[in-house]
Amino acid sequence: MRYANPAAHLLAALLAAGVLAACGTLASLAGGPRPQAPRWQTLALAAADNANGNSALAVDVVLVKDKGVLDTLAAMPAARYFAMRADLQRTFPEALTVLAVEITPGQVIQLEPKRFGAERAWAALAFANYAAPGEHRARLLLERGGYVLQLNAQGFVASDIRPGAAH
């Protein structure tokens, strides 16, 4: 469509932008995906006696608040994440909340829910900095009751805790 008056063209463009913005707002009001707070009541780390070749192990639980950053982190192995962690936090300070823990073999650590309960995120990822090669990454679903990260000799398993399940 061609407008003889440039002001009319500008007005049409603004109206179109407003309609598109309203569609996005309506989609989110209609229950579209939004960041959410983790519903975890428990987040525990349990290191086996021989975890990481009997050496201390850095574990980060990362709450990701930006979808673009999430796509990158979700494909990143733990060794690369830990090599880039400081730069990621500097570059994307509002996009990540990092809960960093160091655990020794045989140790069990329970993270307090207040450390993550007020945060809103698109997703959570756990990274463990093993000496052995591997992905050493797990996605933690925000709507679950909690997780236990079982850190073994050369890798870890994230097990979700379901309400009503025996502990």
TAWO-V691751 format. One record per residue. PSI is psi in whole degrees, 0 to 359 (none if undefined). Layout:
PSI, PSI
This chain:
138, 132, 135, 331, 120, 329, 323, 322, 316, 317, 318, 319, 317, 320, 318, 317, 321, 319, 316, 318, 320, 324, 317, 319, 317, 322, 319, 326, 332, 8, 19, 167, 140, 158, 150, 160, 143, 141, 13, 129, 336, 137, 105, 147, 131, 116, 127, 162, 333, 21, 136, 44, 34, 39, 156, 154, 128, 133, 129, 131, 120, 119, 119, 121, 7, 126, 322, 318, 323, 314, 319, 310, 324, 340, 1, 127, 156, 320, 319, 319, 311, 327, 330, 359, 309, 319, 320, 317, 326, 317, 323, 62, 330, 352, 344, 141, 121, 124, 100, 134, 144, 130, 144, 157, 136, 353, 149, 130, 130, 119, 137, 134, 332, 343, 339, 349, 330, 350, 147, 131, 164, 327, 168, 140, 143, 133, 135, 130, 69, 150, 330, 147, 154, 173, 314, 47, 143, 146, 132, 118, 132, 333, 359, 164, 339, 181, 152, 124, 110, 108, 115, 191, 313, 16, 175, 161, 133, 116, 127, 150, 121, 142, 137, 353, 149, 141, none
